[in-house]
């Protein structure tokens, strides 16, 4: 939601899991303001998108990312994950992806837990 932009500069933890924040490929540019996040939980949030939002790439401090059951579909853009070198936990299951796991995810240096179905 655009209201997050007001506090984005100091926000390090965001959990909107299970909230009925629904959209259909609408503007997710507000996500690009969340550059200081270390924890982002969007699971079961109904943030429909064609693929993984490219805005994730600016969240270079992320250590925890849960986008499971977020109603994402299409291909997984590896470029969104390449800058996330601090990521330790990644959950992506329950979406409708139609591509293989990109090498950018497999190559994440600190990734300890990865869940996808």
Biopython code that builds the backbone (N, CA, C, O; Angstrom):
import numpy as np
from Bio.PDB.StructureBuilder import StructureBuilder

atoms = [
    (1, "UNK", "N", (0.828, -1.203, 0.000)),
    (1, "UNK", "CA", (0.000, 0.000, 0.000)),
    (1, "UNK", "C", (0.866, 1.259, 0.000)),
    (1, "UNK", "O", (1.897, 1.294, 0.671)),
    (2, "UNK", "N", (0.469, 2.271, -0.729)),
    (2, "UNK", "CA", (1.268, 3.489, -0.826)),
    (2, "UNK", "C", (1.551, 4.144, 0.525)),
    (2, "UNK", "O", (2.552, 4.848, 0.656)),
    (3, "UNK", "N", (0.716, 3.939, 1.518)),
    (3, "UNK", "CA", (0.925, 4.533, 2.841)),
    (3, "UNK", "C", (2.238, 4.100, 3.467)),
    (3, "UNK", "O", (2.790, 4.812, 4.306)),
    (4, "UNK", "N", (2.740, 2.948, 3.072)),
    (4, "UNK", "CA", (4.007, 2.448, 3.613)),
    (4, "UNK", "C", (5.154, 3.383, 3.249)),
    (4, "UNK", "O", (6.139, 3.467, 3.983)),
    (5, "UNK", "N", (5.038, 4.083, 2.128)),
    (5, "UNK", "CA", (6.095, 4.993, 1.691)),
    (5, "UNK", "C", (6.403, 6.062, 2.740)),
    (5, "UNK", "O", (7.524, 6.568, 2.785)),
    (6, "UNK", "N", (5.441, 6.408, 3.573)),
    (6, "UNK", "CA", (5.621, 7.437, 4.591)),
    (6, "UNK", "C", (6.671, 7.015, 5.617)),
    (6, "UNK", "O", (7.436, 7.855, 6.090)),
    (7, "UNK", "N", (6.720, 5.729, 5.968)),
    (7, "UNK", "CA", (7.659, 5.246, 6.988)),
    (7, "UNK", "C", (8.749, 4.352, 6.415)),
    (7, "UNK", "O", (9.528, 3.767, 7.168)),
    (8, "UNK", "N", (8.810, 4.242, 5.126)),
    (8, "UNK", "CA", (9.733, 3.298, 4.475)),
    (8, "UNK", "C", (11.189, 3.524, 4.845)),
    (8, "UNK", "O", (11.943, 2.556, 4.951)),
    (9, "UNK", "N", (11.605, 4.748, 5.043)),
    (9, "UNK", "CA", (12.999, 5.048, 5.322)),
    (9, "UNK", "C", (13.521, 4.469, 6.622)),
    (9, "UNK", "O", (14.728, 4.279, 6.772)),
    (10, "UNK", "N", (12.631, 4.183, 7.566)),
    (10, "UNK", "CA", (13.064, 3.644, 8.855)),
    (10, "UNK", "C", (12.532, 2.233, 9.114)),
    (10, "UNK", "O", (12.800, 1.655, 10.167)),
    (11, "UNK", "N", (11.800, 1.688, 8.183)),
    (11, "UNK", "CA", (11.173, 0.378, 8.363)),
    (11, "UNK", "C", (12.154, -0.756, 8.074)),
    (11, "UNK", "O", (12.740, -0.820, 6.994)),
    (12, "UNK", "N", (12.330, -1.658, 9.057)),
    (12, "UNK", "CA", (13.224, -2.796, 8.842)),
    (12, "UNK", "C", (12.482, -4.131, 8.860)),
    (12, "UNK", "O", (13.023, -5.138, 8.403)),
    (13, "UNK", "N", (11.259, -4.158, 9.378)),
    (13, "UNK", "CA", (10.489, -5.395, 9.517)),
    (13, "UNK", "C", (9.075, -5.119, 9.028)),
    (13, "UNK", "O", (8.405, -4.217, 9.531)),
    (14, "UNK", "N", (8.623, -5.890, 8.055)),
    (14, "UNK", "CA", (7.269, -5.719, 7.535)),
    (14, "UNK", "C", (6.621, -7.082, 7.352)),
    (14, "UNK", "O", (7.120, -7.929, 6.611)),
    (15, "UNK", "N", (5.506, -7.279, 8.036)),
    (15, "UNK", "CA", (4.741, -8.524, 7.937)),
    (15, "UNK", "C", (3.307, -8.165, 7.597)),
    (15, "UNK", "O", (2.554, -7.706, 8.456)),
    (16, "UNK", "N", (2.931, -8.373, 6.347)),
    (16, "UNK", "CA", (1.541, -8.163, 5.936)),
    (16, "UNK", "C", (0.922, -9.487, 5.497)),
    (16, "UNK", "O", (-0.010, -9.521, 4.695)),
    (17, "UNK", "N", (1.455, -10.559, 6.035)),
    (17, "UNK", "CA", (0.951, -11.889, 5.687)),
    (17, "UNK", "C", (-0.500, -12.040, 6.128)),
    (17, "UNK", "O", (-0.899, -11.565, 7.192)),
    (18, "UNK", "N", (-1.265, -12.700, 5.298)),
    (18, "UNK", "CA", (-2.656, -12.994, 5.616)),
    (18, "UNK", "C", (-3.589, -11.811, 5.494)),
    (18, "UNK", "O", (-4.793, -11.962, 5.699)),
    (19, "UNK", "N", (-3.079, -10.647, 5.168)),
    (19, "UNK", "CA", (-3.934, -9.474, 4.994)),
    (19, "UNK", "C", (-4.547, -9.490, 3.601)),
    (19, "UNK", "O", (-3.895, -9.895, 2.638)),
    (20, "UNK", "N", (-5.774, -9.060, 3.493)),
    (20, "UNK", "CA", (-6.446, -9.077, 2.186)),
    (20, "UNK", "C", (-6.056, -7.891, 1.311)),
    (20, "UNK", "O", (-6.920, -7.200, 0.772)),
    (21, "UNK", "N", (-4.758, -7.658, 1.174)),
    (21, "UNK", "CA", (-4.266, -6.587, 0.312)),
    (21, "UNK", "C", (-4.196, -7.160, -1.094)),
    (21, "UNK", "O", (-3.151, -7.640, -1.532)),
    (22, "UNK", "N", (-5.297, -7.105, -1.779)),
    (22, "UNK", "CA", (-5.386, -7.735, -3.099)),
    (22, "UNK", "C", (-5.153, -6.715, -4.205)),
    (22, "UNK", "O", (-5.508, -5.543, -4.085)),
    (23, "UNK", "N", (-4.557, -7.190, -5.266)),
    (23, "UNK", "CA", (-4.386, -6.392, -6.474)),
    (23, "UNK", "C", (-4.292, -7.351, -7.647)),
    (23, "UNK", "O", (-4.128, -8.558, -7.469)),
    (24, "UNK", "N", (-4.396, -6.813, -8.822)),
    (24, "UNK", "CA", (-4.211, -7.613, -10.024)),
    (24, "UNK", "C", (-3.234, -6.884, -10.922)),
    (24, "UNK", "O", (-3.623, -6.036, -11.725)),
    (25, "UNK", "N", (-1.956, -7.219, -10.779)),
    (25, "UNK", "CA", (-0.885, -6.583, -11.545)),
    (25, "UNK", "C", (-0.943, -5.058, -11.467)),
    (25, "UNK", "O", (-0.546, -4.374, -12.411)),
    (26, "UNK", "N", (-1.432, -4.526, -10.353)),
    (26, "UNK", "CA", (-1.434, -3.077, -10.213)),
    (26, "UNK", "C", (-0.045, -2.616, -9.778)),
    (26, "UNK", "O", (0.859, -3.429, -9.587)),
    (27, "UNK", "N", (0.105, -1.356, -9.630)),
    (27, "UNK", "CA", (1.400, -0.757, -9.350)),
    (27, "UNK", "C", (1.955, -1.222, -8.001)),
    (27, "UNK", "O", (1.340, -1.002, -6.958)),
    (28, "UNK", "N", (3.112, -1.863, -8.036)),
    (28, "UNK", "CA", (3.797, -2.278, -6.814)),
    (28, "UNK", "C", (5.042, -1.424, -6.570)),
    (28, "UNK", "O", (5.973, -1.852, -5.887)),
    (29, "UNK", "N", (5.051, -0.210, -7.134)),
    (29, "UNK", "CA", (6.230, 0.646, -7.000)),
    (29, "UNK", "C", (6.517, 1.006, -5.551)),
    (29, "UNK", "O", (7.667, 1.284, -5.213)),
    (30, "UNK", "N", (5.513, 1.010, -4.688)),
    (30, "UNK", "CA", (5.726, 1.303, -3.275)),
    (30, "UNK", "C", (6.748, 0.354, -2.653)),
    (30, "UNK", "O", (7.413, 0.703, -1.677)),
    (31, "UNK", "N", (6.872, -0.844, -3.219)),
    (31, "UNK", "CA", (7.831, -1.807, -2.676)),
    (31, "UNK", "C", (9.271, -1.338, -2.862)),
    (31, "UNK", "O", (10.144, -1.713, -2.079)),
    (32, "UNK", "N", (9.531, -0.537, -3.869)),
    (32, "UNK", "CA", (10.894, -0.089, -4.137)),
    (32, "UNK", "C", (11.386, 0.938, -3.124)),
    (32, "UNK", "O", (12.565, 1.293, -3.135)),
    (33, "UNK", "N", (10.512, 1.418, -2.253)),
    (33, "UNK", "CA", (10.925, 2.362, -1.216)),
    (33, "UNK", "C", (11.402, 1.657, 0.053)),
    (33, "UNK", "O", (11.881, 2.307, 0.983)),
    (34, "UNK", "N", (11.273, 0.345, 0.094)),
    (34, "UNK", "CA", (11.573, -0.427, 1.311)),
    (34, "UNK", "C", (13.019, -0.915, 1.318)),
    (34, "UNK", "O", (13.274, -2.112, 1.444)),
    (35, "UNK", "N", (13.936, -0.013, 1.186)),
    (35, "UNK", "CA", (15.346, -0.362, 1.011)),
    (35, "UNK", "C", (16.048, -0.802, 2.299)),
    (35, "UNK", "O", (17.136, -1.374, 2.234)),
    (36, "UNK", "N", (15.455, -0.550, 3.457)),
    (36, "UNK", "CA", (16.108, -0.902, 4.726)),
    (36, "UNK", "C", (15.546, -2.171, 5.366)),
    (36, "UNK", "O", (15.944, -2.542, 6.470)),
    (37, "UNK", "N", (14.628, -2.827, 4.678)),
    (37, "UNK", "CA", (14.007, -4.029, 5.249)),
    (37, "UNK", "C", (15.017, -5.157, 5.426)),
    (37, "UNK", "O", (15.848, -5.408, 4.554)),
    (38, "UNK", "N", (14.929, -5.832, 6.574)),
    (38, "UNK", "CA", (15.673, -7.065, 6.790)),
    (38, "UNK", "C", (14.719, -8.257, 6.793)),
    (38, "UNK", "O", (15.144, -9.397, 6.604)),
    (39, "UNK", "N", (13.433, -7.992, 7.008)),
    (39, "UNK", "CA", (12.417, -9.040, 7.103)),
    (39, "UNK", "C", (11.185, -8.593, 6.327)),
    (39, "UNK", "O", (10.609, -7.544, 6.613)),
    (40, "UNK", "N", (10.783, -9.397, 5.341)),
    (40, "UNK", "CA", (9.569, -9.114, 4.571)),
    (40, "UNK", "C", (8.744, -10.384, 4.455)),
    (40, "UNK", "O", (9.197, -11.385, 3.901)),
    (41, "UNK", "N", (7.534, -10.333, 4.982)),
    (41, "UNK", "CA", (6.622, -11.476, 4.936)),
    (41, "UNK", "C", (5.353, -11.067, 4.204)),
    (41, "UNK", "O", (4.551, -10.286, 4.716)),
    (42, "UNK", "N", (5.182, -11.601, 3.007)),
    (42, "UNK", "CA", (4.010, -11.318, 2.179)),
    (42, "UNK", "C", (3.139, -12.556, 1.986)),
    (42, "UNK", "O", (2.207, -12.528, 1.182)),
    (43, "UNK", "N", (3.421, -13.635, 2.701)),
    (43, "UNK", "CA", (2.699, -14.874, 2.401)),
    (43, "UNK", "C", (1.197, -14.710, 2.646)),
    (43, "UNK", "O", (0.761, -14.059, 3.596)),
    (44, "UNK", "N", (0.441, -15.320, 1.762)),
    (44, "UNK", "CA", (-1.024, -15.274, 1.784)),
    (44, "UNK", "C", (-1.572, -13.854, 1.752)),
    (44, "UNK", "O", (-2.606, -13.574, 2.359)),
    (45, "UNK", "N", (-0.889, -12.960, 1.053)),
    (45, "UNK", "CA", (-1.324, -11.563, 1.017)),
    (45, "UNK", "C", (-2.142, -11.216, -0.226)),
    (45, "UNK", "O", (-2.698, -10.121, -0.308)),
    (46, "UNK", "N", (-2.224, -12.115, -1.179)),
    (46, "UNK", "CA", (-2.992, -11.910, -2.409)),
    (46, "UNK", "C", (-2.452, -10.763, -3.278)),
    (46, "UNK", "O", (-3.211, -10.114, -3.998)),
    (47, "UNK", "N", (-1.155, -10.524, -3.205)),
    (47, "UNK", "CA", (-0.530, -9.511, -4.057)),
    (47, "UNK", "C", (-0.213, -10.129, -5.412)),
    (47, "UNK", "O", (0.945, -10.427, -5.705)),
    (48, "UNK", "N", (-1.215, -10.319, -6.222)),
    (48, "UNK", "CA", (-1.047, -10.956, -7.523)),
    (48, "UNK", "C", (-0.043, -10.180, -8.373)),
    (48, "UNK", "O", (-0.060, -8.950, -8.422)),
    (49, "UNK", "N", (0.822, -10.927, -9.033)),
    (49, "UNK", "CA", (1.796, -10.292, -9.913)),
    (49, "UNK", "C", (2.262, -11.305, -10.942)),
    (49, "UNK", "O", (2.301, -12.506, -10.676)),
    (50, "UNK", "N", (2.610, -10.814, -12.104)),
    (50, "UNK", "CA", (3.175, -11.665, -13.139)),
    (50, "UNK", "C", (4.656, -11.830, -12.833)),
    (50, "UNK", "O", (5.468, -10.966, -13.167)),
    (51, "UNK", "N", (4.999, -12.928, -12.204)),
    (51, "UNK", "CA", (6.364, -13.178, -11.769)),
    (51, "UNK", "C", (6.645, -12.566, -10.405)),
    (51, "UNK", "O", (5.749, -12.032, -9.751)),
    (52, "UNK", "N", (7.885, -12.650, -9.994)),
    (52, "UNK", "CA", (8.315, -12.058, -8.739)),
    (52, "UNK", "C", (8.522, -10.566, -8.978)),
    (52, "UNK", "O", (9.158, -10.192, -9.964)),
    (53, "UNK", "N", (8.005, -9.705, -8.107)),
    (53, "UNK", "CA", (8.167, -8.262, -8.326)),
    (53, "UNK", "C", (9.643, -7.859, -8.422)),
    (53, "UNK", "O", (10.449, -8.216, -7.563)),
    (54, "UNK", "N", (9.980, -7.125, -9.456)),
    (54, "UNK", "CA", (11.369, -6.692, -9.644)),
    (54, "UNK", "C", (11.814, -5.731, -8.548)),
    (54, "UNK", "O", (13.013, -5.543, -8.339)),
    (55, "UNK", "N", (10.865, -5.124, -7.849)),
    (55, "UNK", "CA", (11.187, -4.187, -6.775)),
    (55, "UNK", "C", (11.952, -4.844, -5.630)),
    (55, "UNK", "O", (12.576, -4.146, -4.830)),
    (56, "UNK", "N", (11.917, -6.163, -5.539)),
    (56, "UNK", "CA", (12.667, -6.850, -4.486)),
    (56, "UNK", "C", (14.162, -6.565, -4.591)),
    (56, "UNK", "O", (14.869, -6.597, -3.584)),
    (57, "UNK", "N", (14.641, -6.291, -5.776)),
    (57, "UNK", "CA", (16.077, -6.104, -6.004)),
    (57, "UNK", "C", (16.674, -4.954, -5.205)),
    (57, "UNK", "O", (17.879, -4.955, -4.954)),
    (58, "UNK", "N", (15.874, -3.975, -4.799)),
    (58, "UNK", "CA", (16.408, -2.845, -4.035)),
    (58, "UNK", "C", (16.477, -3.139, -2.532)),
    (58, "UNK", "O", (17.027, -2.345, -1.770)),
    (59, "UNK", "N", (15.936, -4.246, -2.119)),
    (59, "UNK", "CA", (15.903, -4.602, -0.694)),
    (59, "UNK", "C", (17.150, -5.388, -0.314)),
    (59, "UNK", "O", (17.061, -6.536, 0.121)),
    (60, "UNK", "N", (18.295, -4.776, -0.479)),
    (60, "UNK", "CA", (19.582, -5.467, -0.342)),
    (60, "UNK", "C", (19.922, -5.865, 1.092)),
    (60, "UNK", "O", (20.874, -6.615, 1.308)),
    (61, "UNK", "N", (19.173, -5.382, 2.068)),
    (61, "UNK", "CA", (19.399, -5.754, 3.469)),
    (61, "UNK", "C", (18.577, -6.978, 3.887)),
    (61, "UNK", "O", (18.726, -7.467, 5.006)),
    (62, "UNK", "N", (17.727, -7.465, 3.012)),
    (62, "UNK", "CA", (16.839, -8.581, 3.368)),
    (62, "UNK", "C", (17.607, -9.817, 3.814)),
    (62, "UNK", "O", (18.556, -10.254, 3.164)),
    (63, "UNK", "N", (17.166, -10.370, 4.948)),
    (63, "UNK", "CA", (17.669, -11.645, 5.446)),
    (63, "UNK", "C", (16.565, -12.694, 5.416)),
    (63, "UNK", "O", (16.840, -13.893, 5.362)),
    (64, "UNK", "N", (15.318, -12.239, 5.450)),
    (64, "UNK", "CA", (14.151, -13.126, 5.504)),
    (64, "UNK", "C", (13.137, -12.643, 4.476)),
    (64, "UNK", "O", (12.761, -11.471, 4.472)),
    (65, "UNK", "N", (12.692, -13.554, 3.598)),
    (65, "UNK", "CA", (11.687, -13.216, 2.600)),
    (65, "UNK", "C", (10.730, -14.380, 2.434)),
    (65, "UNK", "O", (11.134, -15.483, 2.066)),
    (66, "UNK", "N", (9.461, -14.125, 2.708)),
    (66, "UNK", "CA", (8.420, -15.138, 2.518)),
    (66, "UNK", "C", (7.388, -14.581, 1.553)),
    (66, "UNK", "O", (6.625, -13.679, 1.899)),
    (67, "UNK", "N", (7.368, -15.117, 0.349)),
    (67, "UNK", "CA", (6.364, -14.734, -0.649)),
    (67, "UNK", "C", (5.487, -15.932, -1.008)),
    (67, "UNK", "O", (4.892, -15.967, -2.085)),
    (68, "UNK", "N", (5.408, -16.898, -0.119)),
    (68, "UNK", "CA", (4.604, -18.095, -0.388)),
    (68, "UNK", "C", (3.113, -17.736, -0.409)),
    (68, "UNK", "O", (2.653, -16.869, 0.333)),
    (69, "UNK", "N", (2.390, -18.417, -1.266)),
    (69, "UNK", "CA", (0.945, -18.227, -1.407)),
    (69, "UNK", "C", (0.549, -16.765, -1.626)),
    (69, "UNK", "O", (-0.501, -16.328, -1.156)),
    (70, "UNK", "N", (1.381, -16.020, -2.331)),
    (70, "UNK", "CA", (1.093, -14.606, -2.588)),
    (70, "UNK", "C", (0.382, -14.397, -3.923)),
    (70, "UNK", "O", (0.172, -13.260, -4.344)),
    (71, "UNK", "N", (0.018, -15.474, -4.578)),
    (71, "UNK", "CA", (-0.683, -15.434, -5.861)),
    (71, "UNK", "C", (0.186, -14.878, -6.990)),
    (71, "UNK", "O", (-0.320, -14.241, -7.914)),
    (72, "UNK", "N", (1.497, -15.122, -6.909)),
    (72, "UNK", "CA", (2.394, -14.762, -8.005)),
    (72, "UNK", "C", (2.355, -15.874, -9.037)),
    (72, "UNK", "O", (2.148, -17.037, -8.692)),
    (73, "UNK", "N", (2.550, -15.528, -10.291)),
    (73, "UNK", "CA", (2.540, -16.517, -11.364)),
    (73, "UNK", "C", (3.565, -16.123, -12.418)),
    (73, "UNK", "O", (4.140, -15.036, -12.361)),
    (74, "UNK", "N", (3.787, -17.003, -13.368)),
    (74, "UNK", "CA", (4.714, -16.712, -14.449)),
    (74, "UNK", "C", (6.126, -17.149, -14.116)),
    (74, "UNK", "O", (6.338, -18.066, -13.322)),
    (75, "UNK", "N", (7.089, -16.482, -14.731)),
    (75, "UNK", "CA", (8.479, -16.888, -14.548)),
    (75, "UNK", "C", (9.103, -16.188, -13.339)),
    (75, "UNK", "O", (8.654, -15.124, -12.912)),
    (76, "UNK", "N", (10.131, -16.806, -12.814)),
    (76, "UNK", "CA", (10.865, -16.261, -11.676)),
    (76, "UNK", "C", (12.053, -15.469, -12.229)),
    (76, "UNK", "O", (12.956, -16.040, -12.842)),
    (77, "UNK", "N", (12.044, -14.188, -12.015)),
    (77, "UNK", "CA", (13.102, -13.308, -12.512)),
    (77, "UNK", "C", (14.299, -13.370, -11.566)),
    (77, "UNK", "O", (14.237, -12.852, -10.451)),
    (78, "UNK", "N", (15.363, -13.987, -11.997)),
    (78, "UNK", "CA", (16.560, -14.111, -11.175)),
    (78, "UNK", "C", (17.190, -12.779, -10.833)),
    (78, "UNK", "O", (17.834, -12.655, -9.791)),
    (79, "UNK", "N", (17.021, -11.774, -11.689)),
    (79, "UNK", "CA", (17.597, -10.460, -11.439)),
    (79, "UNK", "C", (17.042, -9.813, -10.175)),
    (79, "UNK", "O", (17.718, -8.997, -9.550)),
    (80, "UNK", "N", (15.829, -10.168, -9.799)),
    (80, "UNK", "CA", (15.244, -9.624, -8.573)),
    (80, "UNK", "C", (15.959, -10.159, -7.334)),
    (80, "UNK", "O", (15.942, -9.521, -6.281)),
    (81, "UNK", "N", (16.583, -11.324, -7.458)),
    (81, "UNK", "CA", (17.230, -11.961, -6.309)),
    (81, "UNK", "C", (18.745, -11.750, -6.251)),
    (81, "UNK", "O", (19.333, -11.846, -5.174)),
    (82, "UNK", "N", (19.370, -11.471, -7.362)),
    (82, "UNK", "CA", (20.833, -11.358, -7.418)),
    (82, "UNK", "C", (21.410, -10.395, -6.382)),
    (82, "UNK", "O", (22.434, -10.719, -5.781)),
    (83, "UNK", "N", (20.806, -9.226, -6.140)),
    (83, "UNK", "CA", (21.381, -8.292, -5.158)),
    (83, "UNK", "C", (21.144, -8.686, -3.692)),
    (83, "UNK", "O", (21.695, -8.054, -2.791)),
    (84, "UNK", "N", (20.347, -9.700, -3.452)),
    (84, "UNK", "CA", (19.951, -10.054, -2.085)),
    (84, "UNK", "C", (20.980, -10.975, -1.425)),
    (84, "UNK", "O", (20.649, -12.085, -1.009)),
    (85, "UNK", "N", (22.191, -10.523, -1.335)),
    (85, "UNK", "CA", (23.307, -11.354, -0.871)),
    (85, "UNK", "C", (23.274, -11.655, 0.624)),
    (85, "UNK", "O", (24.033, -12.501, 1.098)),
    (86, "UNK", "N", (22.409, -10.975, 1.374)),
    (86, "UNK", "CA", (22.284, -11.237, 2.816)),
    (86, "UNK", "C", (21.140, -12.191, 3.138)),
    (86, "UNK", "O", (20.945, -12.563, 4.295)),
    (87, "UNK", "N", (20.383, -12.590, 2.115)),
    (87, "UNK", "CA", (19.200, -13.420, 2.312)),
    (87, "UNK", "C", (19.577, -14.786, 2.871)),
    (87, "UNK", "O", (20.423, -15.490, 2.319)),
    (88, "UNK", "N", (18.923, -15.150, 3.994)),
    (88, "UNK", "CA", (19.167, -16.436, 4.646)),
    (88, "UNK", "C", (17.963, -17.368, 4.549)),
    (88, "UNK", "O", (18.118, -18.589, 4.562)),
    (89, "UNK", "N", (16.773, -16.800, 4.454)),
    (89, "UNK", "CA", (15.531, -17.580, 4.424)),
    (89, "UNK", "C", (14.691, -17.109, 3.251)),
    (89, "UNK", "O", (14.454, -15.911, 3.093)),
    (90, "UNK", "N", (14.234, -18.058, 2.417)),
    (90, "UNK", "CA", (13.391, -17.738, 1.274)),
    (90, "UNK", "C", (12.317, -18.800, 1.126)),
    (90, "UNK", "O", (12.620, -19.981, 0.957)),
    (91, "UNK", "N", (11.054, -18.377, 1.190)),
    (91, "UNK", "CA", (9.917, -19.273, 0.968)),
    (91, "UNK", "C", (9.109, -18.731, -0.207)),
    (91, "UNK", "O", (8.699, -17.570, -0.210)),
    (92, "UNK", "N", (8.885, -19.593, -1.214)),
    (92, "UNK", "CA", (8.184, -19.186, -2.432)),
    (92, "UNK", "C", (7.061, -20.147, -2.830)),
    (92, "UNK", "O", (6.443, -19.960, -3.878)),
    (93, "UNK", "N", (6.793, -21.145, -2.037)),
    (93, "UNK", "CA", (5.822, -22.171, -2.396)),
    (93, "UNK", "C", (4.401, -21.641, -2.501)),
    (93, "UNK", "O", (4.082, -20.567, -1.992)),
    (94, "UNK", "N", (3.562, -22.407, -3.165)),
    (94, "UNK", "CA", (2.149, -22.069, -3.260)),
    (94, "UNK", "C", (1.816, -21.013, -4.303)),
    (94, "UNK", "O", (0.679, -20.546, -4.371)),
    (95, "UNK", "N", (2.781, -20.638, -5.106)),
    (95, "UNK", "CA", (2.535, -19.717, -6.212)),
    (95, "UNK", "C", (2.427, -20.530, -7.500)),
    (95, "UNK", "O", (2.578, -21.752, -7.470)),
    (96, "UNK", "N", (2.177, -19.891, -8.595)),
    (96, "UNK", "CA", (2.003, -20.589, -9.863)),
    (96, "UNK", "C", (3.122, -20.208, -10.831)),
    (96, "UNK", "O", (2.870, -19.671, -11.910)),
    (97, "UNK", "N", (4.358, -20.493, -10.430)),
    (97, "UNK", "CA", (5.499, -20.189, -11.282)),
    (97, "UNK", "C", (5.624, -21.248, -12.376)),
    (97, "UNK", "O", (5.305, -22.416, -12.158)),
    (98, "UNK", "N", (6.087, -20.834, -13.544)),
    (98, "UNK", "CA", (6.221, -21.770, -14.659)),
    (98, "UNK", "C", (7.654, -21.857, -15.169)),
    (98, "UNK", "O", (7.885, -22.184, -16.333)),
    (99, "UNK", "N", (8.607, -21.566, -14.306)),
    (99, "UNK", "CA", (10.009, -21.638, -14.714)),
    (99, "UNK", "C", (10.824, -22.356, -13.649)),
    (99, "UNK", "O", (10.351, -22.593, -12.538)),
    (100, "UNK", "N", (12.037, -22.692, -14.002)),
    (100, "UNK", "CA", (12.927, -23.327, -13.049)),
    (100, "UNK", "C", (13.477, -22.292, -12.082)),
    (100, "UNK", "O", (13.391, -21.087, -12.321)),
    (101, "UNK", "N", (14.040, -22.779, -10.991)),
    (101, "UNK", "CA", (14.679, -21.888, -10.030)),
    (101, "UNK", "C", (15.920, -21.289, -10.704)),
    (101, "UNK", "O", (16.797, -22.027, -11.153)),
    (102, "UNK", "N", (15.995, -19.966, -10.775)),
    (102, "UNK", "CA", (17.136, -19.349, -11.449)),
    (102, "UNK", "C", (18.438, -19.502, -10.664)),
    (102, "UNK", "O", (18.431, -19.643, -9.441)),
    (103, "UNK", "N", (19.536, -19.472, -11.383)),
    (103, "UNK", "CA", (20.854, -19.637, -10.752)),
    (103, "UNK", "C", (21.147, -18.536, -9.744)),
    (103, "UNK", "O", (21.916, -18.747, -8.806)),
    (104, "UNK", "N", (20.543, -17.364, -9.924)),
    (104, "UNK", "CA", (20.757, -16.267, -8.984)),
    (104, "UNK", "C", (20.294, -16.635, -7.574)),
    (104, "UNK", "O", (20.882, -16.187, -6.590)),
    (105, "UNK", "N", (19.250, -17.443, -7.478)),
    (105, "UNK", "CA", (18.786, -17.893, -6.156)),
    (105, "UNK", "C", (19.725, -18.957, -5.613)),
    (105, "UNK", "O", (20.125, -18.909, -4.449)),
    (106, "UNK", "N", (20.068, -19.901, -6.445)),
    (106, "UNK", "CA", (20.953, -20.995, -6.020)),
    (106, "UNK", "C", (22.306, -20.456, -5.563)),
    (106, "UNK", "O", (22.948, -21.049, -4.697)),
    (107, "UNK", "N", (22.736, -19.352, -6.131)),
    (107, "UNK", "CA", (24.048, -18.772, -5.831)),
    (107, "UNK", "C", (24.065, -17.816, -4.649)),
    (107, "UNK", "O", (25.124, -17.287, -4.314)),
    (108, "UNK", "N", (22.936, -17.580, -4.011)),
    (108, "UNK", "CA", (22.923, -16.646, -2.887)),
    (108, "UNK", "C", (23.846, -17.160, -1.778)),
    (108, "UNK", "O", (23.644, -18.267, -1.279)),
    (109, "UNK", "N", (24.847, -16.381, -1.386)),
    (109, "UNK", "CA", (25.906, -16.885, -0.508)),
    (109, "UNK", "C", (25.483, -17.237, 0.916)),
    (109, "UNK", "O", (26.105, -18.098, 1.538)),
    (110, "UNK", "N", (24.442, -16.594, 1.450)),
    (110, "UNK", "CA", (24.056, -16.836, 2.847)),
    (110, "UNK", "C", (22.749, -17.609, 2.993)),
    (110, "UNK", "O", (22.273, -17.816, 4.109)),
    (111, "UNK", "N", (22.168, -18.036, 1.880)),
    (111, "UNK", "CA", (20.889, -18.732, 1.929)),
    (111, "UNK", "C", (21.031, -20.068, 2.646)),
    (111, "UNK", "O", (21.798, -20.934, 2.226)),
    (112, "UNK", "N", (20.272, -20.224, 3.747)),
    (112, "UNK", "CA", (20.304, -21.447, 4.546)),
    (112, "UNK", "C", (19.016, -22.269, 4.414)),
    (112, "UNK", "O", (19.041, -23.498, 4.487)),
    (113, "UNK", "N", (17.896, -21.572, 4.218)),
    (113, "UNK", "CA", (16.612, -22.255, 4.096)),
    (113, "UNK", "C", (15.891, -21.747, 2.853)),
    (113, "UNK", "O", (15.729, -20.543, 2.655)),
    (114, "UNK", "N", (15.461, -22.697, 2.019)),
    (114, "UNK", "CA", (14.772, -22.353, 0.781)),
    (114, "UNK", "C", (13.612, -23.309, 0.590)),
    (114, "UNK", "O", (13.800, -24.525, 0.558)),
    (115, "UNK", "N", (12.410, -22.761, 0.464)),
    (115, "UNK", "CA", (11.213, -23.579, 0.313)),
    (115, "UNK", "C", (10.468, -23.170, -0.956)),
    (115, "UNK", "O", (10.140, -22.002, -1.161)),
    (116, "UNK", "N", (10.211, -24.175, -1.801)),
    (116, "UNK", "CA", (9.433, -23.965, -3.018)),
    (116, "UNK", "C", (8.757, -25.294, -3.352)),
    (116, "UNK", "O", (9.293, -26.366, -3.071)),
    (117, "UNK", "N", (7.580, -25.206, -3.952)),
    (117, "UNK", "CA", (6.895, -26.414, -4.379)),
    (117, "UNK", "C", (6.465, -26.292, -5.805)),
    (117, "UNK", "O", (5.865, -27.219, -6.350)),
]
sb = StructureBuilder()
sb.init_structure("model")
sb.init_model(0)
sb.init_chain("A")
sb.init_seg("    ")
for serial, (resi, resn, name, xyz) in enumerate(atoms, 1):
    if name == "N":
        sb.init_residue(resn, " ", resi, " ")
    sb.init_atom(name, np.array(xyz, "f"), 0.0, 1.0, " ", f" {name:<3s}", serial, name[0])
structure = sb.get_structure()
